[in-house]
Amino acid sequence: MRHYKCRLLLLFRIRSKEVLRT
């Protein structure tokens, strides 16, 4: 389950970067 959280965080960070870029 820990891996799941890490992956979620990574996805969230990528989404945040995309939103910031927009």
C-alpha positions as CSV (number, residue, x, y, z in Angstrom):
1,M,0.0,0.0,0.0
2,R,2.9,2.3,0.6
3,H,3.8,2.0,-3.1
4,Y,0.3,3.1,-3.9
5,K,0.7,6.3,-1.9
6,C,4.0,7.0,-3.6
7,R,2.5,6.6,-7.1
8,L,-0.5,8.7,-6.2
9,L,1.8,11.5,-5.0
10,L,3.8,11.3,-8.2
11,L,0.6,11.5,-10.2
12,F,-0.6,14.4,-8.2
13,R,2.7,16.3,-8.6
14,I,2.6,15.8,-12.4
15,R,-1.0,17.0,-12.5
16,S,0.0,20.0,-10.3
17,K,2.8,20.9,-12.7
18,E,0.5,20.7,-15.7
19,V,-2.0,22.9,-14.0
20,L,0.7,25.4,-13.1
21,R,2.0,25.4,-16.7
22,T,-1.5,26.2,-18.0
